[in-house]
Amino acid sequence: MAVPVAFFAVFFAWPVAAIVARGLKADGRWRLGRIADVVGQSDIRHVLWFTTWQALASTALTLLVALPAAYVFARLDFPGKNVLRAVVTVPFVLPTVVVGTAFLALVGRGGLLDELWGVRLDTTVWAILLAHVFFNYAVVVRTVGGLWSQLDPRQEEAARMLGASPLGAWRKVTLPALAPAVAAAALMVFLFTFTSFGVVQILGGPTFSTLEVEIYRQTSEIFDLTTAAVLTIVQFVAVGAILVVHAWTVRRRESALRLVAPETTARRPRGAGQWALLGGVLATVAVLLVLPPAVLVRRSLDGGFGYYRALGDADGGTFLVAPIESVVNSLQYAVVATAVALVIGGLAAAALARRDAGRLVRGFDALLMLPLGVSAVTVGFGFLIALDKPPLDLRQSWILVPLAQALVGVPFVVRTMLPVLRAVDERLREAAAVLGASPWRVWREVDLPMVRRALLIAAGFAFAVSLGEFGATVFIARPDNPTLPVAVARLLSRPGDLNYGQAMALSTILMVVCAVALLVLERLRTDRTGEF
Amino acid sequence: MPLLELERATVRFGGRAVLDAVDLEVAEHEVVCVLGPSGSGKSTLLRVVAGLQPLDSGQVSLDGHDQARVPAHQRGVGLMFQDHQLFPQRDVGGNVAFGIRMRGEGKGQQAQRVSELLELVGLPGAARRAVAGLSGGEQQRVALARALAPRPRLLMLDEPLGQLDRSLRERLVVELRELFGRLGTTVLAVTHDQGEAFALADRVVVMRDGRIAQSGTPLDVWQRPADEFVARFLGFDNVVPATVEGSVAVTPWGKLPVARNAPQGQRTLLVRPAGVRLVAADAGLPCTVTARTFQGTHVTVHLQPQDGPRLAAACALREAPEAGDTVGVEFDAAETVVLD
């Protein structure tokens, strides 16, 4: 317990404190009025307004598109369902940069739609909204569909026997049971889109800017660290509020529901309605989820492997090194970040799983989720201004990047490990103890064999997350050691077809690595009720 | 010196005493069964002895040594859990060998002891089977073998036969009794089933609300329940308040004969069903038959007197009246017990 707490104190609490001090303190005095000053500016107000409404719109759109899919995955049985489930999940672990580039390739200048019909959406908000749906589709399908597939259909049958119509039974029995999961998923999507960075950075152009993008712009382009700090505080408060509501809905979702094995609830589709629904979901998946990455791959291959070959050249313009070296950097960082996240997250999960865990420890659970919600930009910005001077000056150290990535990965590790650790029956441990196993032996003999898979899955998640991590890394990655997403963003910010094509190629590489990591996970995974 | 000794052992959960100053001794080779309804604290008693539940006050001693600072894995006692808690990722042999392995014995010894024990519990050659594929009775046997394997000085059983069906339970209880006799194992078992307790134990301890209500041989407890709670828990329903004067008890059912040396004054009276004799309607206490239930060897006749609480009478199938009949009831002093 002490290790995770210390880790979070140094690498999260302290940077956040540094941000607060930077934003609200001047000449040794607190200036709370600054919040009002900054928020009062009309362009900042515009950013706040845009951040909120695009998040609301994205959430609504995602629910609209993904809820039918949640039903299809929960209640219908059809060939290729497992493949489709994997296909649906891949986008969630795809780096935001890849998603942004893919949509750029689809709806942007010279994109597929531009070629076919002369339609460009990259300067409209639609590109952002669609990319958000692409990204968060899996959140809804997994959270809602996971629970839905475990609801006992006999509950509905019981309602039917008591005289309810099919729709009435669904409305009175299933919907109330699902509502908390829908609320939790919606809040998650809202949170992710509210703090969206990579997608907006790439697709938003100069017109559209969320809080995250604005924080980054203030820091790296305008060099107004004070305004950036104030904005971070505003975002921190907003996200904290969302997380509190989320924790509350999750607790309600854990209320006593009679759950059954998901295999027993799905049936072959019957009737035109169900077939039409299945067809609709398949079409949506094809257009919305499969098409953008496919277009990305095709664009990267324009003119053969030329763009890929160009990645190997250090042209001296964009980079100090050849872009391809960012692959090696990324992999190295990801390995270190995964190790750190596993140790920290594993220890935290073990402490949280103890039945006698007190309120304090459980509060720490919510705290662990903060870096996920509080957004990578906060983490990166905090590192930037907190860890650059004694007593801890890591500015020149390569470890800074993996540490930031690990911080973002830890919540995933905890979320994956915790349910499994909690599911280990305490009395199994007691049985081992009574048979003469010391606490350490109990862990090795009872816990480890049962959580080994979860540990692998957590490792895979942490790995994929740190590979794709952009928001934090972009603040702290050194110019001579860019990671894959940072390199993609830099290529995109340069004019010229070669840079553009190279960005597509590099994005494709990143996408393939992440997709492979996820597909390996999907094979390991048996429990589909988790949140991710 | 007793093998196990509890002195004023007390455990509180949120202010409520789950174990309330319990004193208990178990001698070597003795089989003691703790009997009580759920929530009476009997499982907590076992957990305290095993070292899984710390005491709030009092003391647990094994072989005369205070166990307060001895962790569970060093106490050298065995515990068979209520639902067995077999390790799901190990096969039968791996489960049985676990305790021996923890003591660091060699592979050869382990294998030999495992086959010995599986033989003992009637599952020879089952070492390679997966625990998931075992029936309830087989799981129970494996759990027993696992608990016996490290040769614990005290074996504790938590509802050992709780989840099994009736015929299997009756067979296994005999097997256990024989096995413990043969091995000379010291056993502390808890159960809510009186039949199980009486069949298994040298001594029965009845618990109520964290306290010991009665302790004695099965025969003692059966013949002379200590109080109304014990009597009702053992399944006796003919229990009424009574005023005893000499050899007569005044009860809501009228004046009943009792033994001459019975305790006097305000008491509680128990009449066993066998002591409720059915006679002609115009003799004795007039009652209406409300129901009759078939018990295999006899019929229990449920009677509603004109005044006073209901009565249960045991009678032979041939002589049992029909529901709705009116009968008379007389009481047999030999089957009547004045409690406390």
HADDOCK unambig.tbl for C-alpha pairs under 7 A between the chains (distance, minus, plus):
assign (segid A and resid 427 and name CA) (segid B and resid 85 and name CA) 6.81 0.50 0.50
assign (segid A and resid 428 and name CA) (segid B and resid 85 and name CA) 5.58 0.50 0.50
assign (segid A and resid 428 and name CA) (segid B and resid 87 and name CA) 6.89 0.50 0.50
assign (segid A and resid 431 and name CA) (segid B and resid 85 and name CA) 6.86 0.50 0.50
assign (segid A and resid 433 and name CA) (segid B and resid 72 and name CA) 5.87 0.50 0.50
assign (segid A and resid 433 and name CA) (segid B and resid 73 and name CA) 4.72 0.50 0.50
assign (segid A and resid 434 and name CA) (segid B and resid 50 and name CA) 6.72 0.50 0.50
assign (segid A and resid 434 and name CA) (segid B and resid 72 and name CA) 5.53 0.50 0.50
assign (segid A and resid 434 and name CA) (segid B and resid 73 and name CA) 5.09 0.50 0.50
assign (segid A and resid 434 and name CA) (segid B and resid 77 and name CA) 6.81 0.50 0.50
assign (segid A and resid 434 and name CA) (segid B and resid 78 and name CA) 6.16 0.50 0.50
assign (segid A and resid 434 and name CA) (segid B and resid 79 and name CA) 6.54 0.50 0.50
assign (segid A and resid 435 and name CA) (segid B and resid 73 and name CA) 6.38 0.50 0.50
assign (segid A and resid 435 and name CA) (segid B and resid 78 and name CA) 6.58 0.50 0.50
assign (segid A and resid 435 and name CA) (segid B and resid 99 and name CA) 4.64 0.50 0.50
assign (segid A and resid 436 and name CA) (segid B and resid 73 and name CA) 3.96 0.50 0.50
assign (segid A and resid 436 and name CA) (segid B and resid 74 and name CA) 6.11 0.50 0.50
assign (segid A and resid 436 and name CA) (segid B and resid 99 and name CA) 6.05 0.50 0.50
assign (segid A and resid 436 and name CA) (segid B and resid 102 and name CA) 5.68 0.50 0.50
assign (segid A and resid 437 and name CA) (segid B and resid 73 and name CA) 5.49 0.50 0.50
assign (segid A and resid 437 and name CA) (segid B and resid 102 and name CA) 5.76 0.50 0.50
assign (segid A and resid 438 and name CA) (segid B and resid 73 and name CA) 5.87 0.50 0.50
